Amino acid sequence: MINVLVADDEIPAVEELAYLLGKDDRIGVIHRATSGAEALRALNTESIDAAFLDIHMPAVSGLDVARAITRSSKPPAVVFVTADEDCALEAFELAAVDYLLKPVRAERLSRSVGRISELLRDGGPAPEMITVDQGGTTRMIRRDDVTYVQAQGDYARLHTADASYLIRVPLADLEQQWAEAGFIRTHRSYLVALKHVQSMKLAADKPSVSVAGAGLPISRRHLPNVREKLEATRIRPQA
């Protein structure tokens, strides 16, 4: 069970987020704080695995609380909750696990809890973040949120469950840089994340892969490598 702290200077926001978290079976005790100072006291006196922090709290902000957390010998996971994206870059410099925009959707919150659960279970490093631009706004997205990448000339379009982002990096460069992260080339125009693959049709006349609900082609050139990668994930009996 994950014991959490919810900190926001607006009481209705605290109660709404606490209510949503309380519906998740993975969540244990929910501590509440209505100021940054109160959040720091709770972190010093309670056993907390994850802190959901509003960024714009007066006096002691969520960023201030996160900076204090980084100095802890056993820091809890940090998720920032805010109505804007102005502080996204600074937030992820503080090794935030996630960045939720208000109003928080139950489905999005569930994904965030899943990330916390994985981090607590595996003790792995903070997720790799990618800086992207969208509509004049600079955003940070997690690489493991990218389901597939589509070539668009000298650019590449990163697709996630919520949106897509155009970056000025050729697909061939991403293929090399992201190979160890589980991305595989299936076509001259597509790079897919194996963790997001739902199904593959390899024996058909037109091989294809289903990724996050999108049906993408597999070219004959890349089919042997796709088969090899797929076989490597197959569970076999012990000899």
VEXDREN-2710 file (C-alpha; in Angstrom, 1 decimal):
% VEXDREN-2710
k/r/px/py/pz
1/MET/0.0/0.0/0.0
2/ILE/1.2/3.5/-0.8
3/ASN/0.8/6.1/1.9
4/VAL/0.4/9.6/0.4
5/LEU/0.4/13.2/1.2
6/VAL/-1.9/15.6/-0.6
7/ALA/-0.9/19.3/-0.2
8/ASP/-2.9/22.2/-1.6
9/ASP/-3.8/25.6/-0.2
10/GLU/-7.4/25.2/-1.5
11/ILE/-9.3/22.8/0.8
12/PRO/-11.7/21.7/-2.0
13/ALA/-8.8/20.7/-4.2
14/VAL/-7.3/18.7/-1.3
15/GLU/-10.5/16.8/-0.7
16/GLU/-11.1/16.2/-4.4
17/LEU/-7.7/14.7/-4.9
18/ALA/-7.9/12.7/-1.7
19/TYR/-11.3/11.3/-2.8
20/LEU/-9.9/10.2/-6.1
21/LEU/-6.9/8.6/-4.5
22/GLY/-9.1/6.9/-2.0
23/LYS/-10.8/5.0/-4.7
24/ASP/-7.5/3.4/-5.8
25/ASP/-6.8/0.0/-4.1
26/ARG/-3.1/0.7/-4.2
27/ILE/-3.4/3.7/-1.9
28/GLY/-3.1/3.3/1.9
29/VAL/-3.2/6.2/4.3
30/ILE/-3.9/9.7/2.9
31/HIS/-2.5/12.6/4.8
32/ARG/-3.7/16.1/4.0
33/ALA/-2.0/19.5/4.2
34/THR/-3.3/23.0/3.3
35/SER/0.0/24.8/3.2
36/GLY/3.6/24.1/2.3
37/ALA/4.7/24.4/6.0
38/GLU/2.0/21.9/7.0
39/ALA/3.2/19.5/4.3
40/LEU/6.8/19.7/5.6
41/ARG/5.6/18.9/9.1
42/ALA/3.7/15.9/7.9
43/LEU/6.7/14.7/5.9
44/ASN/8.8/14.9/9.1
45/THR/6.4/13.1/11.4
46/GLU/4.5/10.6/9.1
47/SER/5.5/7.7/7.0
48/ILE/4.8/8.9/3.5
49/ASP/5.7/7.1/0.2
50/ALA/4.5/9.8/-2.2
51/ALA/3.6/13.5/-2.0
52/PHE/1.1/15.2/-4.4
53/LEU/2.1/18.8/-4.2
54/ASP/0.3/21.9/-5.6
55/ILE/3.0/24.1/-6.9
56/HIS/1.5/27.6/-6.3
57/MET/1.0/27.6/-2.5
58/PRO/1.8/30.9/-0.7
59/ALA/4.9/31.3/1.5
60/VAL/6.2/27.7/1.1
61/SER/5.5/26.5/-2.4
62/GLY/5.3/23.0/-3.7
63/LEU/8.7/23.5/-5.3
64/ASP/10.1/24.5/-1.9
65/VAL/8.7/21.4/-0.4
66/ALA/10.2/19.3/-3.2
67/ARG/13.6/20.9/-2.7
68/ALA/13.4/19.9/1.0
69/ILE/12.4/16.4/0.0
70/THR/15.5/16.0/-2.2
71/ARG/17.7/16.5/0.9
72/SER/16.0/13.6/2.7
73/SER/17.8/10.4/3.2
74/LYS/14.8/8.4/2.1
75/PRO/12.7/10.9/-0.1
76/PRO/9.2/10.0/-1.1
77/ALA/8.1/10.1/-4.7
78/VAL/6.9/13.6/-5.8
79/VAL/4.0/14.4/-8.1
80/PHE/3.3/18.0/-8.9
81/VAL/-0.3/19.1/-9.3
82/THR/-1.0/22.5/-10.9
83/ALA/-3.4/24.4/-13.2
84/ASP/-0.6/25.5/-15.5
85/GLU/2.6/24.2/-17.1
86/ASP/4.9/27.2/-16.4
87/CYS/7.0/25.3/-13.9
88/ALA/7.3/22.0/-15.7
89/LEU/11.0/22.3/-16.5
90/GLU/11.9/23.2/-12.9
91/ALA/9.6/20.5/-11.6
92/PHE/11.4/17.7/-13.4
93/GLU/14.8/19.1/-12.5
94/LEU/13.7/18.2/-9.0
95/ALA/13.2/14.6/-10.1
96/ALA/9.4/14.6/-10.0
97/VAL/7.8/11.3/-10.9
98/ASP/4.9/13.1/-12.6
99/TYR/3.2/16.4/-13.4
100/LEU/-0.6/16.5/-13.2
101/LEU/-2.7/19.3/-14.7
102/LYS/-5.9/20.4/-12.9
103/PRO/-8.6/19.4/-13.1
104/VAL/-7.1/16.0/-12.4
105/ARG/-8.8/13.1/-14.3
106/ALA/-9.2/9.8/-12.6
107/GLU/-7.6/7.9/-15.5
108/ARG/-4.6/10.1/-15.5
109/LEU/-4.2/9.9/-11.7
110/SER/-4.3/6.1/-11.9
111/ARG/-1.4/6.2/-14.3
112/SER/0.5/8.4/-11.9
113/VAL/-0.1/6.0/-9.0
114/GLY/1.1/3.2/-11.3
115/ARG/4.3/5.0/-11.9
116/ILE/4.8/5.5/-8.2
117/SER/4.1/1.9/-7.5
118/GLU/6.8/0.8/-10.1
119/LEU/9.3/3.2/-8.7
120/LEU/8.8/2.0/-5.1
121/ARG/8.9/-1.6/-6.2
122/ASP/11.9/-1.5/-8.5
123/GLY/13.8/1.4/-6.9
124/GLY/14.8/2.5/-10.4
125/PRO/16.1/5.9/-11.5
126/ALA/13.8/8.8/-12.3
127/PRO/12.2/8.5/-15.8
128/GLU/13.9/10.1/-18.8
129/MET/12.1/13.3/-19.7
130/ILE/11.9/14.9/-23.2
131/THR/11.5/18.6/-23.9
132/VAL/8.9/19.3/-26.6
133/ASP/7.2/22.5/-27.9
134/GLN/3.5/22.7/-28.5
135/GLY/1.6/25.8/-29.5
136/GLY/4.4/28.1/-28.2
137/THR/4.6/26.3/-24.9
138/THR/7.6/24.2/-23.8
139/ARG/6.5/21.0/-22.1
140/MET/8.2/18.0/-20.5
141/ILE/6.9/14.6/-21.3
142/ARG/8.1/11.2/-20.2
143/ARG/9.8/9.0/-22.8
144/ASP/8.0/6.0/-21.5
145/ASP/4.7/7.7/-22.4
146/VAL/5.6/7.7/-26.1
147/THR/3.7/4.8/-27.8
148/TYR/5.2/5.2/-31.3
149/VAL/7.1/7.7/-33.4
150/GLN/6.2/8.7/-37.0
151/ALA/8.7/10.1/-39.5
152/GLN/7.8/13.4/-41.0
153/GLY/10.7/14.4/-43.2
154/ASP/13.6/15.7/-41.1
155/TYR/11.2/15.7/-38.1
156/ALA/9.6/13.0/-36.0
157/ARG/6.2/13.1/-34.4
158/LEU/6.0/11.6/-30.9
159/HIS/2.6/10.0/-30.2
160/THR/1.3/9.6/-26.6
161/ALA/-2.0/8.5/-25.2
162/ASP/-3.0/12.2/-24.8
163/ALA/-1.4/14.1/-27.7
164/SER/1.4/14.2/-30.3
165/TYR/4.5/16.4/-30.5
166/LEU/6.7/17.3/-33.4
167/ILE/10.5/17.4/-32.7
168/ARG/13.3/18.2/-35.1
169/VAL/15.1/14.9/-34.9
170/PRO/15.2/12.4/-37.8
171/LEU/13.6/9.0/-37.1
172/ALA/16.9/7.2/-37.9
173/ASP/18.6/9.1/-35.1
174/LEU/15.8/8.2/-32.6
175/GLU/16.1/4.6/-33.7
176/GLN/19.7/4.5/-32.5
177/GLN/19.3/6.6/-29.4
178/TRP/16.2/4.8/-28.1
179/ALA/17.0/1.2/-29.0
180/GLU/18.0/0.3/-25.4
181/ALA/14.8/1.8/-24.2
182/GLY/12.7/-0.8/-26.0
183/PHE/11.9/1.1/-29.3
184/ILE/12.0/-0.9/-32.5
185/ARG/11.8/0.1/-36.1
186/THR/8.9/-1.6/-37.9
187/HIS/8.7/0.5/-41.1
188/ARG/10.7/3.3/-42.7
189/SER/8.1/5.7/-41.2
190/TYR/7.5/4.1/-37.8
191/LEU/9.3/3.4/-34.6
192/VAL/7.3/1.7/-31.9
193/ALA/7.6/1.1/-28.1
194/LEU/7.4/-2.6/-27.5
195/LYS/5.9/-2.0/-24.0
196/HIS/2.9/-0.4/-25.7
197/VAL/2.3/-3.0/-28.4
198/GLN/-1.1/-4.7/-28.0
199/SER/-0.8/-7.2/-30.8
200/MET/1.1/-8.1/-34.0
201/LYS/0.1/-9.9/-37.2
202/LEU/3.3/-11.3/-38.6
203/ALA/2.0/-14.1/-40.9
204/ALA/-0.5/-12.0/-42.9
205/ASP/0.0/-10.7/-46.4
206/LYS/0.3/-7.3/-44.8
207/PRO/2.1/-7.6/-41.5
208/SER/1.0/-5.0/-38.9
209/VAL/1.3/-4.0/-35.3
210/SER/-1.4/-2.5/-33.0
211/VAL/0.0/0.2/-30.7
212/ALA/-2.2/2.1/-28.3
213/GLY/-5.2/1.5/-30.7
214/ALA/-3.3/2.6/-33.9
215/GLY/-2.7/0.0/-36.6
216/LEU/0.7/0.4/-38.1
217/PRO/2.4/-1.4/-41.0
218/ILE/5.4/-3.7/-40.7
219/SER/7.6/-3.6/-43.8
220/ARG/9.2/-6.8/-45.2
221/ARG/12.6/-5.3/-44.6
222/HIS/12.0/-4.9/-40.9
223/LEU/9.9/-8.0/-40.4
224/PRO/12.8/-10.4/-39.5
225/ASN/14.0/-8.0/-36.8
226/VAL/10.5/-7.6/-35.4
227/ARG/10.2/-11.4/-35.3
228/GLU/13.5/-11.7/-33.4
229/LYS/12.5/-9.1/-30.9
230/LEU/9.2/-10.8/-30.3
231/GLU/10.8/-14.2/-29.8
232/ALA/13.2/-12.7/-27.2
233/THR/10.1/-11.9/-25.1
234/ARG/8.6/-15.3/-25.3
235/ILE/8.5/-17.4/-22.1
236/ARG/9.9/-20.9/-22.5
237/PRO/10.0/-23.9/-20.1
238/GLN/13.3/-24.6/-18.3
239/ALA/15.5/-27.2/-19.9
END
